Amino acid sequence: MAGRQAVKAYLDLVSQACRAILIFLKDNKIPHTVENIAIRKGEQKTPEFTKLNPMQKLPVLVDNGFVLTESDAILKYLATAYNVPDHWYPKLPEKRARVDEYTAWNHANTRTHISSVFLHEVGFDVLLPRMGQQTNPEKLEKALADLDGTLDKLENMFLKNQAFLCGDDISLADLLAVCELMQPLCGGRDILKDRPKLLSWRRRVQSALSDSFDEAHSVVYQIREKFTAKLSPCSKQATL
Ligand SMILES: N[C@@H](CCC(=O)N[C@@H](CS)C(=O)NCC(=O)O)C(=O)O
């Protein structure tokens, strides 16, 4: 848009929600700059960042002085304020409502259970030691069982026999979901490996997003390498 400044996104790509924002910006060629805020260093708690977002959380978007938090709101704002293809957040009320239906459900279901798996497998020890909690195998088992129920619903209630979660084309629902479902890969865990239907869906989403998907997830692949190398007995011998 003529005369409009590039939007500024405050992100840490370890966060699933932040990756979704970056992919959306890149895929839709929305002019943007990224301010990296490292959660593991507590940079979201500095006085300067707290002024921007008193909740001390990422992501945050600033567009011409308009400050917005919450990934769901940010994605819907960008899809509405910028000229992006309609499939992301369709204007037709019923189609739009399907996307809203998933994104409302996402927070208390996919996101909650994925975060729990990630934190109890990798997050507390490797990335967030300053939170003072430790990974807990029992809590991990419980989180995995809860996640299994969520994946059943994702498959049977949302995806059904469609190509994408809300129909024939990719939408914000797929973007938020796929970034969540990639998170346990940080610990070397592919939670979709025994779910062929969801695996095919992920492949479709990945190819619809092309390079922006892998660029945003490169940090996940790096953490996975470090984490699995740490667990492997061969790598232990190699470092002895
Ligand atoms: N509902 C918010 C969640 C925000 C959130 O919890 N962000 C995490 C990263 S995924 C964060 O900034 N955590 C830092 C902290 O809790 O100190 C959204 O979707 O944007």
PDBQT file of the ligand as one rigid body, heavy atoms in Angstrom, charges set to zero:
ROOT
HETATM    1  N1  LIG A 301      -2.550 -16.241  23.241  1.00  0.00    +0.000 N 
HETATM    2  C1  LIG A 301      -1.281 -15.644  22.906  1.00  0.00    +0.000 C 
HETATM    3  C2  LIG A 301      -0.196 -16.448  23.561  1.00  0.00    +0.000 C 
HETATM    4  C3  LIG A 301       1.020 -15.622  23.789  1.00  0.00    +0.000 C 
HETATM    5  C4  LIG A 301       2.096 -16.463  24.436  1.00  0.00    +0.000 C 
HETATM    6  O1  LIG A 301       1.843 -17.208  25.404  1.00  0.00    +0.000 OA
HETATM    7  N2  LIG A 301       3.308 -16.290  23.942  1.00  0.00    +0.000 N 
HETATM    8  C5  LIG A 301       4.430 -17.034  24.451  1.00  0.00    +0.000 C 
HETATM    9  C6  LIG A 301       5.248 -17.587  23.314  1.00  0.00    +0.000 C 
HETATM   10  S1  LIG A 301       4.311 -18.766  22.415  1.00  0.00    +0.000 SA
HETATM   11  C7  LIG A 301       5.310 -16.089  25.247  1.00  0.00    +0.000 C 
HETATM   12  O2  LIG A 301       5.538 -14.970  24.844  1.00  0.00    +0.000 OA
HETATM   13  N3  LIG A 301       5.827 -16.542  26.387  1.00  0.00    +0.000 N 
HETATM   14  C8  LIG A 301       6.718 -15.800  27.187  1.00  0.00    +0.000 C 
HETATM   15  C9  LIG A 301       6.410 -15.852  28.657  1.00  0.00    +0.000 C 
HETATM   16  O3  LIG A 301       5.383 -16.458  29.014  1.00  0.00    +0.000 OA
HETATM   17  O4  LIG A 301       7.199 -15.308  29.440  1.00  0.00    +0.000 OA
HETATM   18  C10 LIG A 301      -1.095 -15.623  21.373  1.00  0.00    +0.000 C 
HETATM   19  O5  LIG A 301      -1.649 -16.501  20.700  1.00  0.00    +0.000 OA
HETATM   20  O6  LIG A 301      -0.437 -14.715  20.859  1.00  0.00    +0.000 OA
ENDROOT
TORSDOF 0
